[in-house]
Amino acid sequence: MANEVKLPRLGQGMESGSIVKWLKSEGDQVAKGEPLFEVDTDKVTQEVESDYAGVLLKIVLPSGDAPVGQTIAFIGEQGEEVVAAEPEQEGPPKEKAPKEKKVPKGENAPKEENAPKEEEVSDTQTVSDAGDGGRTKASPLARRIARERGVDLSTLRGTGPDGRIIAEDVERSESTKRAPAAAPGAEVESVPLTKIRKTIARRLTAAWEAPVFQLTVSADMTRANELIGRVRELSPDVRITVTDLLAKLSAMALMRHREVNVQFADDALLKFPTANVGIAVAAPQGLIVPVLRSVERQSLAELAAARGELVGRARENKLTSQDLEDGTFTISNLGMYGIEQFVAVLNPPQAAILAVGATIDTPVARGGAVEVRPIMMMTLTVDHRAVDGATAAGFLRTVKQFVEDPALAL
């Protein structure tokens, strides 16, 4: 009997996902543990490996959304027959449409007494437009919105099953009309939001709702740069960066100021015994924050190797949901772009995020004389519900001390 391939739960809180593409075609041989398809969740797009070995007999859902646990394909023996049910649709179950009855044409043709009104037909059902010879497939709801707003359905491209036009297609068309006029000959491109982009928007909106404050310090990077240079000499196969050093020093500071290594919950503060530091990465699919775990226990070389591997997989869109979970603190470094100072948006439910700017040669007063020193600006954004001002200031002061004299962190 053929094995059902179901959409798996890839992380905590995952209720649904969207099939992006299949890495195998119907009839292909599949090995157990071999990547089978890509799924887009609210956290990341990742490959899913096959739980079975055999032949991919049937793909039930070529692409699109599905709830966790829905059957999306069958794997079995060559030539084995499967009976694949249609993918489930969200919303109330649809009644079977009555068979069409042939009626005579003309004014005296009998009327269908039980024919449903247009408003009673579900948006997931298809109705052909008699006005265009039955060529345009559209749902009744989409047809009604188009009629009310004067939208020509024949000019739209449907995104529903079999190219059917649904209500969202009409709404999107109206939204495009209201967009600023493009240059002559150019077209306005409408890019549908991915699940990841929707999650970014939702989380950043939640972050702005938190009562936050910012603290900024400057740090002399002379000794930090010397340390990075020495470690690079000792570990030439690993690329040590300022971000690696800051992750290590921040983790050591968090161990001394555990009141900052917290998450805000509705009725409690969750205080963590270890520093799991997230690193903000600009990946093709959007801003994501993979997590380095137990950073205080790792050497700089170990951190650099782990960070390089995580960032590489992030930019290749190969992260898993587990790579993004359990962070307790985040670092966002834009120094490589020449940004001298900025304010990072909180990464909820974490209570703090450190924004790091570029290291700039700056004139500073030392012992009554002016010297040029490599100075870096750091801005800490803090959730005031979880951390008080003096507590955050003490933590940032410790980070600054560690940056200016890394030996203090040992």
KEKE-3310 file (N, C-alpha, C; in steps of 0.2 Angstrom, whole numbers, plus 5000, padded with zeros to 4 digits):
npx = (5004:5003:5013:5007:5012:5013:5011:5023:5025:5036:5041:5039:5022:5019:5006:5002:5008:5016:5018:5032:5040:5042:5055:5057:5049:5034:5035:5048:5062:5064:5074:5075:5076:5081:5080:5064:5054:5051:5046:5037:5036:5030:5042:5054:5060:5062:5070:5062:5064:5062:5052:5051:5056:5055:5045:5039:5023:5012:5008:4999:4997:5003:5008:5006:4995:4993:4987:4995:4999:4991:4988:5000:5006:5010:5020:5027:5027:5033:5021:5011:4994:4986:4973:4970:4964:4956:4965:4961:4950:4950:4937:4919:4912:4908:4893:4888:4887:4872:4867:4868:4853:4846:4838:4825:4828:4824:4811:4801:4807:4808:4811:4824:4820:4826:4839:4854:4856:4868:4876:4875:4884:4899:4915:4925:4920:4917:4911:4906:4907:4894:4893:4905:4906:4909:4922:4930:4935:4929:4926:4910:4910:4921:4917:4906:4912:4920:4910:4904:4915:4919:4928:4936:4935:4941:4954:4961:4973:4970:4973:4968:4963:4966:4968:4957:4949:4949:4942:4953:4961:4955:4954:4968:4971:4963:4971:4983:4979:4978:4990:5005:5008:5017:5033:5032:5029:5033:5029:5020:5025:5018:5021:5018:5016:5027:5026:5036:5039:5027:5028:5039:5034:5023:5030:5038:5029:5023:5035:5036:5025:5029:5035:5050:5067:5082:5100:5116:5133:5151:5165:5182:5191:5204:5211:5202:5203:5216:5216:5207:5215:5226:5220:5215:5228:5231:5221:5220:5211:5199:5187:5188:5177:5172:5159:5158:5167:5160:5148:5153:5158:5146:5139:5146:5144:5130:5130:5134:5125:5111:5098:5095:5096:5083:5066:5050:5035:5017:5013:5025:5043:5055:5069:5085:5097:5108:5117:5110:5113:5107:5110:5108:5104:5105:5096:5092:5078:5073:5075:5082:5085:5096:5102:5115:5120:5122:5133:5143:5150:5159:5174:5182:5186:5178:5165:5166:5167:5154:5145:5149:5144:5131:5126:5130:5121:5109:5109:5109:5096:5093:5091:5084:5069:5072:5085:5081:5076:5074:5082:5090:5095:5100:5111:5114:5123:5128:5140:5148:5143:5146:5138:5137:5130:5115:5098:5092:5077:5068:5068:5056:5051:5062:5072:5081:5092:5107:5113:5126:5138:5150:5168:5177:5190:5194:5196:5201:5202:5215:5223:5226:5230:5227:5222:5221:5209:5202:5185:5170:5152:5139:5122:5110:5094:5080:5067:5056:5047:5052:5066:5074:5080:5093:5098:5099:5109:5120:5123:5126:5137:5146:5148:5155:5166:5172:5174:5184:5194:5196:5202:5196:5184:5187)
npy = (4994:5011:5024:5038:5055:5067:5085:5091:5096:5108:5116:5124:5130:5130:5129:5128:5127:5132:5125:5126:5121:5106:5094:5083:5073:5066:5048:5048:5040:5039:5041:5037:5050:5059:5075:5081:5091:5109:5119:5133:5142:5152:5156:5152:5146:5130:5114:5098:5082:5065:5053:5041:5027:5024:5025:5041:5042:5050:5067:5076:5089:5101:5114:5128:5132:5123:5114:5108:5091:5087:5077:5077:5070:5054:5039:5024:5008:5004:5006:5005:5008:5023:5032:5048:5060:5076:5091:5098:5112:5128:5133:5131:5115:5111:5110:5097:5101:5102:5092:5098:5103:5100:5113:5120:5133:5150:5162:5156:5147:5136:5141:5138:5133:5131:5137:5143:5160:5172:5177:5167:5157:5149:5157:5149:5142:5140:5150:5153:5166:5172:5182:5183:5172:5161:5160:5166:5161:5163:5167:5169:5179:5186:5190:5198:5209:5214:5219:5229:5238:5241:5233:5225:5208:5200:5206:5202:5191:5175:5168:5157:5139:5130:5142:5151:5166:5174:5183:5190:5193:5202:5213:5215:5220:5232:5238:5240:5249:5260:5263:5274:5282:5274:5276:5281:5267:5258:5245:5243:5232:5219:5211:5197:5194:5184:5170:5172:5186:5191:5187:5194:5207:5206:5204:5215:5225:5221:5223:5237:5241:5238:5246:5254:5259:5268:5266:5273:5270:5274:5265:5261:5253:5248:5237:5227:5225:5221:5209:5201:5201:5193:5181:5177:5174:5163:5154:5152:5146:5149:5163:5176:5188:5205:5204:5191:5193:5202:5195:5185:5193:5200:5189:5185:5196:5196:5185:5190:5200:5194:5199:5205:5195:5190:5186:5193:5189:5187:5186:5184:5185:5177:5170:5166:5153:5152:5160:5163:5169:5179:5182:5195:5194:5198:5191:5184:5181:5189:5199:5189:5180:5169:5158:5157:5146:5145:5154:5159:5148:5145:5146:5159:5155:5144:5150:5158:5149:5142:5153:5157:5146:5146:5158:5156:5146:5153:5163:5154:5150:5139:5136:5129:5128:5126:5133:5146:5147:5150:5161:5173:5185:5198:5203:5216:5221:5233:5239:5235:5241:5254:5261:5272:5274:5267:5263:5248:5238:5230:5213:5204:5189:5194:5204:5214:5221:5224:5236:5239:5249:5256:5255:5269:5279:5291:5307:5309:5315:5312:5311:5325:5327:5326:5311:5299:5287:5271:5271:5264:5264:5259:5255:5251:5244:5242:5233:5241:5235:5224:5226:5238:5255:5258:5245:5241:5250:5247:5234:5238:5246:5236:5228:5238:5240:5227:5226:5236:5231:5216:5206:5207:5200:5187)
npz = (5000:4996:5003:5012:5010:5021:5025:5036:5053:5056:5066:5082:5084:5071:5060:5047:5030:5014:4999:4989:4979:4970:4972:4966:4952:4947:4946:4948:4956:4974:4988:5005:5016:5007:4999:4996:4993:4994:5007:5012:5027:5041:5046:5038:5022:5018:5014:5013:5019:5012:5020:5016:5005:4988:4974:4968:4967:4965:4965:4975:4979:4970:4972:4983:4998:5013:5027:5042:5042:5031:5017:5004:4994:4987:4990:4984:4977:4960:4948:4956:4961:4966:4975:4975:4986:4983:4988:5004:5006:5014:5026:5026:5022:5005:4996:4985:4968:4959:4945:4928:4919:4904:4895:4885:4873:4873:4876:4884:4892:4906:4923:4934:4949:4962:4960:4966:4973:4967:4978:4987:4983:4985:4987:4982:4972:4955:4942:4926:4914:4906:4898:4891:4883:4891:4893:4903:4919:4935:4953:4961:4971:4967:4954:4958:4965:4955:4946:4954:4955:4943:4935:4923:4920:4911:4909:4919:4928:4934:4950:4957:4958:4942:4936:4939:4943:4958:4973:4979:4968:4961:4970:4972:4959:4960:4970:4963:4953:4961:4964:4963:4947:4935:4926:4908:4898:4907:4919:4934:4946:4955:4969:4977:4995:5004:5016:5025:5023:5028:5041:5045:5044:5053:5066:5067:5068:5080:5088:5088:5096:5108:5123:5122:5125:5121:5122:5120:5117:5114:5108:5110:5099:5098:5106:5103:5090:5089:5095:5087:5076:5080:5083:5071:5065:5072:5069:5054:5045:5048:5047:5057:5064:5068:5072:5077:5089:5096:5099:5107:5118:5122:5126:5137:5145:5147:5155:5167:5169:5171:5171:5159:5150:5146:5142:5138:5145:5146:5160:5167:5168:5158:5162:5156:5157:5149:5135:5121:5106:5093:5076:5065:5049:5032:5021:5004:5005:5014:5030:5042:5058:5062:5076:5087:5099:5117:5118:5127:5131:5120:5110:5101:5089:5087:5087:5076:5066:5067:5065:5052:5045:5048:5043:5029:5026:5028:5018:5007:5008:5016:5029:5044:5054:5067:5068:5070:5082:5100:5103:5114:5114:5103:5089:5078:5065:5055:5051:5041:5030:5030:5039:5052:5064:5071:5075:5081:5078:5090:5094:5096:5107:5114:5125:5122:5110:5101:5091:5080:5073:5060:5062:5065:5061:5073:5080:5097:5114:5124:5139:5139:5126:5109:5100:5087:5086:5083:5083:5088:5087:5098:5100:5111:5111:5121:5129:5139:5148:5153:5157:5167:5166:5173:5174:5161:5157:5165:5160:5146:5149:5154:5142:5134:5142:5140:5126:5125:5132:5130:5138:5151:5150:5152)
capx = (5000:5007:5014:5005:5017:5010:5015:5025:5026:5043:5043:5033:5017:5017:5000:5001:5014:5015:5023:5035:5041:5044:5062:5056:5043:5030:5038:5055:5064:5065:5077:5073:5081:5082:5076:5058:5050:5052:5040:5037:5033:5031:5049:5059:5059:5067:5069:5059:5067:5057:5052:5050:5059:5051:5043:5034:5018:5007:5009:4992:4997:5009:5010:5001:4995:4991:4988:5000:4995:4987:4992:5002:5009:5010:5026:5026:5031:5032:5015:5005:4989:4983:4967:4972:4959:4958:4967:4956:4950:4948:4930:4914:4911:4904:4888:4889:4883:4867:4869:4864:4848:4845:4831:4824:4830:4818:4808:4797:4811:4807:4816:4827:4817:4831:4845:4856:4858:4875:4879:4875:4889:4905:4920:4929:4916:4918:4906:4908:4904:4890:4894:4911:4906:4911:4929:4933:4933:4929:4921:4904:4912:4926:4913:4902:4917:4922:4905:4903:4920:4920:4934:4935:4938:4945:4960:4965:4975:4968:4978:4965:4964:4965:4968:4951:4949:4946:4941:4960:4964:4951:4957:4975:4970:4961:4977:4988:4977:4979:4998:5008:5009:5024:5035:5029:5031:5035:5024:5020:5025:5014:5025:5014:5020:5029:5025:5042:5039:5022:5030:5043:5029:5019:5034:5041:5023:5023:5040:5034:5020:5033:5038:5057:5071:5089:5106:5122:5140:5156:5170:5189:5192:5211:5213:5198:5206:5222:5214:5205:5221:5230:5216:5216:5234:5231:5216:5219:5206:5192:5187:5185:5175:5170:5152:5160:5169:5154:5144:5156:5158:5139:5136:5149:5141:5124:5130:5135:5118:5106:5092:5095:5095:5076:5060:5044:5029:5011:5013:5031:5049:5058:5076:5088:5104:5113:5116:5109:5114:5104:5114:5103:5107:5101:5096:5087:5071:5071:5079:5081:5090:5098:5104:5121:5118:5127:5139:5148:5154:5163:5179:5181:5186:5172:5160:5167:5165:5147:5142:5150:5140:5124:5125:5130:5115:5104:5109:5107:5089:5094:5090:5078:5065:5076:5090:5079:5072:5077:5086:5089:5098:5102:5116:5113:5129:5128:5146:5151:5139:5148:5134:5141:5126:5108:5094:5089:5071:5067:5066:5052:5050:5068:5071:5086:5095:5112:5115:5133:5140:5156:5173:5179:5196:5191:5201:5199:5206:5219:5229:5227:5232:5222:5224:5216:5208:5196:5180:5164:5146:5134:5116:5106:5087:5078:5060:5056:5043:5056:5072:5074:5085:5099:5100:5102:5115:5125:5125:5130:5144:5150:5150:5160:5173:5174:5176:5190:5199:5193:5204:5191:5179:5189)
capy = (5000:5017:5028:5045:5060:5073:5091:5090:5101:5109:5120:5126:5135:5129:5126:5127:5129:5133:5121:5131:5117:5099:5093:5076:5073:5060:5043:5048:5036:5043:5038:5039:5055:5063:5081:5079:5097:5115:5122:5140:5143:5159:5157:5150:5141:5124:5108:5093:5076:5060:5048:5034:5026:5021:5029:5046:5040:5055:5073:5079:5097:5104:5120:5132:5132:5116:5113:5102:5084:5086:5072:5081:5065:5046:5036:5017:5003:5006:5004:5004:5013:5027:5036:5054:5065:5083:5095:5101:5119:5130:5136:5126:5110:5113:5105:5095:5105:5098:5091:5103:5100:5103:5116:5123:5140:5155:5166:5152:5142:5135:5144:5134:5135:5130:5139:5148:5166:5173:5178:5161:5153:5150:5160:5144:5138:5143:5152:5155:5173:5171:5188:5182:5166:5156:5159:5168:5158:5168:5165:5173:5185:5190:5193:5204:5214:5217:5222:5235:5242:5242:5230:5220:5202:5197:5208:5199:5184:5172:5164:5151:5133:5131:5149:5154:5173:5175:5190:5193:5195:5209:5217:5217:5224:5239:5241:5242:5255:5266:5265:5279:5280:5272:5280:5279:5261:5254:5242:5242:5225:5217:5205:5194:5193:5177:5169:5175:5193:5192:5186:5200:5213:5205:5204:5221:5229:5220:5227:5244:5241:5238:5253:5253:5265:5266:5269:5273:5272:5273:5260:5261:5246:5246:5231:5222:5224:5217:5202:5198:5199:5187:5175:5175:5171:5156:5150:5155:5143:5152:5170:5179:5195:5209:5201:5185:5195:5205:5190:5182:5198:5201:5183:5185:5202:5193:5180:5195:5204:5190:5202:5207:5189:5188:5187:5196:5185:5191:5186:5182:5186:5171:5172:5160:5152:5153:5166:5161:5175:5179:5187:5198:5192:5201:5185:5185:5180:5194:5199:5183:5180:5163:5159:5154:5143:5144:5157:5160:5142:5144:5150:5164:5151:5140:5154:5160:5143:5141:5159:5157:5140:5148:5164:5153:5142:5158:5166:5149:5148:5132:5136:5125:5132:5126:5137:5152:5147:5150:5166:5177:5192:5199:5208:5218:5224:5237:5242:5233:5245:5260:5265:5274:5273:5266:5260:5242:5236:5225:5206:5200:5191:5196:5210:5218:5220:5228:5239:5240:5253:5255:5257:5275:5283:5297:5311:5309:5318:5307:5314:5332:5327:5323:5305:5296:5280:5267:5271:5261:5266:5254:5257:5245:5245:5238:5233:5244:5231:5218:5229:5245:5259:5257:5238:5241:5254:5243:5229:5241:5248:5230:5227:5243:5238:5221:5228:5240:5227:5209:5201:5207:5195:5180)
capz = (5000:4995:5009:5011:5012:5024:5027:5042:5057:5056:5071:5087:5082:5064:5058:5040:5026:5007:4995:4985:4973:4971:4970:4962:4948:4947:4943:4950:4962:4980:4993:5012:5018:5001:4999:4992:4991:4998:5010:5014:5033:5043:5048:5034:5017:5019:5010:5017:5016:5012:5026:5013:4999:4983:4968:4969:4962:4964:4969:4976:4979:4966:4975:4987:5005:5016:5034:5044:5042:5025:5012:4998:4989:4988:4988:4984:4972:4953:4945:4961:4960:4972:4974:4979:4987:4982:4993:5007:5006:5021:5026:5027:5016:4999:4994:4978:4963:4955:4938:4924:4916:4897:4895:4879:4873:4871:4882:4888:4895:4913:4927:4939:4956:4967:4958:4971:4971:4966:4984:4990:4980:4989:4983:4980:4967:4948:4938:4919:4913:4900:4893:4887:4880:4895:4893:4910:4925:4941:4958:4961:4975:4963:4949:4961:4967:4949:4944:4958:4954:4935:4933:4917:4922:4905:4909:4925:4928:4940:4954:4960:4954:4935:4933:4941:4946:4965:4975:4980:4961:4959:4975:4970:4953:4962:4973:4958:4950:4966:4965:4959:4940:4933:4920:4902:4895:4913:4922:4941:4948:4961:4971:4983:5001:5006:5023:5029:5023:5032:5048:5047:5045:5060:5071:5068:5071:5087:5091:5089:5101:5115:5126:5121:5125:5118:5125:5115:5119:5109:5111:5107:5096:5097:5108:5100:5083:5090:5097:5081:5071:5083:5083:5064:5064:5076:5066:5047:5041:5050:5046:5063:5062:5074:5075:5082:5095:5100:5101:5113:5123:5124:5130:5144:5149:5149:5161:5173:5170:5168:5171:5152:5146:5147:5137:5142:5144:5149:5167:5169:5164:5157:5163:5154:5160:5144:5130:5114:5102:5086:5072:5060:5042:5026:5016:4999:5007:5019:5036:5047:5063:5065:5083:5090:5105:5122:5115:5132:5132:5114:5109:5096:5082:5086:5086:5069:5061:5068:5062:5045:5043:5048:5038:5023:5024:5027:5011:5002:5009:5018:5036:5046:5059:5073:5067:5071:5088:5107:5104:5120:5113:5096:5087:5071:5063:5048:5050:5034:5025:5032:5043:5058:5070:5070:5080:5078:5080:5095:5091:5102:5113:5117:5129:5120:5104:5100:5085:5079:5067:5058:5066:5061:5064:5076:5085:5104:5119:5129:5143:5137:5119:5104:5097:5082:5088:5080:5087:5086:5091:5099:5103:5114:5111:5127:5131:5146:5152:5155:5159:5169:5163:5176:5173:5154:5157:5168:5155:5141:5151:5154:5135:5132:5145:5137:5120:5125:5135:5130:5143:5156:5149:5153)
cpx = (5004:5007:5011:5011:5013:5014:5017:5025:5033:5046:5037:5029:5016:5011:4998:5008:5012:5020:5025:5037:5043:5051:5062:5050:5040:5034:5046:5056:5066:5069:5075:5079:5083:5078:5070:5055:5053:5046:5041:5033:5033:5037:5054:5056:5064:5065:5066:5061:5061:5058:5052:5054:5055:5050:5038:5029:5013:5008:5002:4992:5003:5012:5004:5000:4992:4991:4992:4996:4991:4991:4993:5005:5009:5017:5025:5030:5029:5026:5009:5000:4987:4977:4968:4966:4961:4960:4961:4956:4947:4941:4926:4914:4907:4899:4889:4884:4878:4869:4865:4859:4847:4838:4831:4826:4824:4815:4804:4800:4810:4813:4818:4824:4822:4838:4848:4858:4866:4879:4879:4880:4895:4910:4925:4926:4918:4912:4908:4904:4900:4891:4901:4912:4909:4918:4933:4930:4934:4924:4915:4906:4916:4922:4908:4906:4919:4917:4904:4909:4922:4926:4932:4939:4943:4952:4964:4967:4974:4973:4974:4966:4962:4964:4961:4953:4946:4946:4948:4963:4961:4954:4964:4975:4968:4967:4982:4986:4978:4986:5000:5009:5016:5026:5033:5033:5033:5029:5025:5020:5022:5018:5021:5019:5021:5027:5030:5041:5033:5023:5034:5039:5025:5024:5037:5035:5023:5029:5039:5029:5023:5036:5046:5061:5078:5094:5112:5128:5145:5162:5176:5190:5199:5213:5209:5201:5212:5221:5211:5210:5225:5226:5216:5222:5234:5226:5215:5214:5199:5192:5184:5183:5173:5163:5154:5162:5164:5149:5146:5156:5151:5137:5140:5146:5134:5124:5131:5129:5113:5099:5090:5093:5088:5072:5054:5038:5023:5011:5019:5037:5053:5066:5080:5095:5110:5112:5116:5108:5112:5108:5109:5107:5102:5101:5091:5080:5068:5076:5077:5087:5092:5102:5110:5119:5124:5134:5145:5152:5159:5168:5178:5181:5180:5166:5160:5165:5157:5143:5143:5145:5133:5122:5125:5123:5109:5104:5108:5100:5089:5093:5084:5075:5069:5082:5088:5076:5077:5082:5085:5091:5100:5107:5114:5119:5129:5135:5149:5148:5141:5143:5137:5137:5119:5104:5090:5082:5071:5065:5062:5052:5056:5068:5076:5089:5101:5114:5122:5135:5148:5162:5177:5185:5194:5196:5198:5204:5209:5224:5231:5230:5227:5225:5219:5215:5202:5190:5173:5158:5142:5128:5112:5098:5084:5070:5059:5051:5047:5063:5072:5080:5092:5102:5103:5108:5121:5127:5129:5137:5149:5153:5155:5166:5176:5177:5183:5195:5196:5196:5200:5186:5181:5189)
cpy = (5006:5021:5035:5050:5066:5079:5090:5096:5103:5114:5121:5131:5134:5126:5125:5129:5130:5129:5126:5127:5110:5098:5086:5077:5066:5054:5043:5043:5041:5039:5041:5044:5060:5069:5080:5086:5102:5117:5129:5141:5150:5161:5157:5146:5136:5118:5103:5086:5070:5055:5041:5033:5022:5026:5035:5045:5045:5061:5076:5086:5099:5110:5123:5130:5125:5116:5107:5096:5082:5081:5076:5076:5058:5044:5028:5013:5005:5003:5003:5010:5017:5031:5042:5058:5072:5086:5098:5109:5122:5133:5130:5122:5113:5108:5103:5099:5100:5098:5096:5099:5104:5106:5119:5130:5144:5158:5161:5146:5142:5138:5138:5136:5136:5133:5144:5155:5167:5174:5172:5156:5154:5153:5155:5140:5143:5144:5155:5161:5172:5176:5187:5175:5160:5155:5161:5164:5162:5165:5170:5180:5189:5194:5199:5210:5218:5221:5229:5240:5244:5239:5224:5213:5199:5200:5206:5192:5180:5168:5158:5145:5133:5138:5153:5161:5173:5182:5193:5196:5202:5214:5220:5221:5231:5242:5244:5248:5261:5268:5270:5277:5279:5277:5277:5272:5256:5251:5242:5235:5224:5211:5202:5193:5186:5176:5172:5182:5195:5192:5192:5206:5212:5206:5211:5226:5227:5223:5234:5246:5241:5244:5252:5260:5263:5269:5268:5274:5271:5269:5261:5254:5244:5239:5225:5220:5220:5210:5198:5196:5193:5181:5172:5172:5164:5151:5153:5152:5146:5160:5173:5186:5199:5207:5195:5188:5198:5200:5186:5187:5199:5195:5183:5191:5199:5188:5184:5199:5199:5193:5205:5201:5186:5189:5189:5192:5189:5191:5184:5185:5179:5172:5165:5159:5152:5158:5163:5167:5175:5184:5189:5197:5195:5195:5187:5185:5185:5194:5193:5183:5173:5163:5154:5152:5143:5147:5158:5154:5141:5148:5154:5160:5147:5144:5156:5155:5142:5147:5159:5151:5142:5153:5161:5150:5147:5161:5161:5147:5141:5131:5132:5130:5132:5131:5144:5153:5148:5156:5170:5184:5192:5204:5210:5223:5227:5240:5241:5237:5252:5264:5266:5272:5272:5263:5254:5241:5230:5218:5202:5193:5193:5203:5216:5216:5226:5230:5241:5244:5252:5257:5263:5278:5290:5301:5311:5312:5312:5310:5321:5332:5324:5317:5303:5289:5277:5267:5268:5263:5260:5257:5251:5248:5240:5239:5235:5239:5226:5221:5236:5248:5258:5250:5238:5245:5250:5237:5232:5243:5242:5228:5232:5241:5232:5222:5232:5236:5220:5205:5201:5202:5188:5178)
cpz = (5000:5002:5007:5014:5014:5025:5034:5046:5058:5062:5076:5084:5075:5063:5051:5036:5018:5003:4989:4978:4975:4968:4966:4958:4949:4943:4944:4956:4968:4985:5000:5014:5013:5001:4994:4989:4996:5000:5013:5021:5035:5045:5043:5028:5017:5015:5015:5014:5017:5018:5023:5007:4994:4977:4970:4964:4960:4968:4969:4976:4976:4970:4979:4994:5007:5023:5036:5044:5036:5020:5006:4993:4991:4986:4989:4979:4965:4951:4950:4960:4966:4970:4978:4979:4985:4988:4997:5006:5013:5020:5026:5021:5011:4998:4986:4973:4959:4948:4934:4920:4909:4897:4888:4879:4871:4877:4886:4892:4902:4917:4932:4946:4961:4965:4964:4969:4971:4973:4988:4988:4983:4984:4980:4974:4960:4944:4931:4917:4906:4895:4889:4884:4884:4896:4900:4916:4931:4946:4958:4965:4970:4957:4952:4962:4960:4946:4947:4957:4947:4933:4928:4919:4917:4905:4915:4924:4935:4944:4958:4956:4947:4932:4935:4945:4953:4967:4976:4973:4960:4964:4974:4964:4955:4966:4968:4955:4955:4967:4961:4952:4939:4927:4913:4900:4901:4916:4930:4942:4954:4963:4978:4989:5002:5013:5027:5029:5028:5039:5050:5048:5052:5066:5072:5070:5078:5091:5092:5094:5108:5117:5126:5123:5122:5122:5120:5119:5113:5112:5107:5105:5095:5099:5105:5093:5083:5091:5091:5076:5074:5082:5075:5062:5067:5072:5059:5043:5043:5050:5053:5061:5069:5077:5079:5089:5099:5102:5107:5119:5126:5128:5137:5148:5151:5155:5167:5174:5167:5168:5164:5148:5147:5141:5141:5140:5147:5156:5170:5165:5164:5157:5161:5156:5155:5139:5123:5109:5095:5082:5066:5053:5037:5021:5010:5000:5012:5025:5041:5052:5066:5072:5084:5097:5110:5120:5121:5133:5126:5114:5103:5089:5081:5084:5078:5064:5061:5064:5055:5042:5043:5043:5031:5021:5024:5020:5005:5003:5012:5026:5038:5052:5066:5073:5070:5078:5094:5108:5111:5119:5106:5094:5080:5069:5056:5047:5043:5028:5026:5036:5050:5065:5068:5075:5078:5081:5085:5091:5096:5101:5117:5120:5126:5114:5103:5093:5085:5073:5065:5062:5062:5065:5067:5081:5092:5108:5124:5133:5141:5130:5115:5100:5092:5084:5084:5084:5084:5090:5092:5102:5105:5114:5116:5128:5138:5151:5156:5159:5161:5166:5166:5175:5166:5153:5160:5163:5149:5143:5152:5147:5133:5135:5142:5130:5120:5129:5136:5135:5149:5156:5151:5160)
residu = (MET:ALA:ASN:GLU:VAL:LYS:LEU:PRO:ARG:LEU:GLY:GLN:GLY:MET:GLU:SER:GLY:SER:ILE:VAL:LYS:TRP:LEU:LYS:SER:GLU:GLY:ASP:GLN:VAL:ALA:LYS:GLY:GLU:PRO:LEU:PHE:GLU:VAL:ASP:THR:ASP:LYS:VAL:THR:GLN:GLU:VAL:GLU:SER:ASP:TYR:ALA:GLY:VAL:LEU:LEU:LYS:ILE:VAL:LEU:PRO:SER:GLY:ASP:ALA:PRO:VAL:GLY:GLN:THR:ILE:ALA:PHE:ILE:GLY:GLU:GLN:GLY:GLU:GLU:VAL:VAL:ALA:ALA:GLU:PRO:GLU:GLN:GLU:GLY:PRO:PRO:LYS:GLU:LYS:ALA:PRO:LYS:GLU:LYS:LYS:VAL:PRO:LYS:GLY:GLU:ASN:ALA:PRO:LYS:GLU:GLU:ASN:ALA:PRO:LYS:GLU:GLU:GLU:VAL:SER:ASP:THR:GLN:THR:VAL:SER:ASP:ALA:GLY:ASP:GLY:GLY:ARG:THR:LYS:ALA:SER:PRO:LEU:ALA:ARG:ARG:ILE:ALA:ARG:GLU:ARG:GLY:VAL:ASP:LEU:SER:THR:LEU:ARG:GLY:THR:GLY:PRO:ASP:GLY:ARG:ILE:ILE:ALA:GLU:ASP:VAL:GLU:ARG:SER:GLU:SER:THR:LYS:ARG:ALA:PRO:ALA:ALA:ALA:PRO:GLY:ALA:GLU:VAL:GLU:SER:VAL:PRO:LEU:THR:LYS:ILE:ARG:LYS:THR:ILE:ALA:ARG:ARG:LEU:THR:ALA:ALA:TRP:GLU:ALA:PRO:VAL:PHE:GLN:LEU:THR:VAL:SER:ALA:ASP:MET:THR:ARG:ALA:ASN:GLU:LEU:ILE:GLY:ARG:VAL:ARG:GLU:LEU:SER:PRO:ASP:VAL:ARG:ILE:THR:VAL:THR:ASP:LEU:LEU:ALA:LYS:LEU:SER:ALA:MET:ALA:LEU:MET:ARG:HIS:ARG:GLU:VAL:ASN:VAL:GLN:PHE:ALA:ASP:ASP:ALA:LEU:LEU:LYS:PHE:PRO:THR:ALA:ASN:VAL:GLY:ILE:ALA:VAL:ALA:ALA:PRO:GLN:GLY:LEU:ILE:VAL:PRO:VAL:LEU:ARG:SER:VAL:GLU:ARG:GLN:SER:LEU:ALA:GLU:LEU:ALA:ALA:ALA:ARG:GLY:GLU:LEU:VAL:GLY:ARG:ALA:ARG:GLU:ASN:LYS:LEU:THR:SER:GLN:ASP:LEU:GLU:ASP:GLY:THR:PHE:THR:ILE:SER:ASN:LEU:GLY:MET:TYR:GLY:ILE:GLU:GLN:PHE:VAL:ALA:VAL:LEU:ASN:PRO:PRO:GLN:ALA:ALA:ILE:LEU:ALA:VAL:GLY:ALA:THR:ILE:ASP:THR:PRO:VAL:ALA:ARG:GLY:GLY:ALA:VAL:GLU:VAL:ARG:PRO:ILE:MET:MET:MET:THR:LEU:THR:VAL:ASP:HIS:ARG:ALA:VAL:ASP:GLY:ALA:THR:ALA:ALA:GLY:PHE:LEU:ARG:THR:VAL:LYS:GLN:PHE:VAL:GLU:ASP:PRO:ALA:LEU:ALA:LEU)
# end
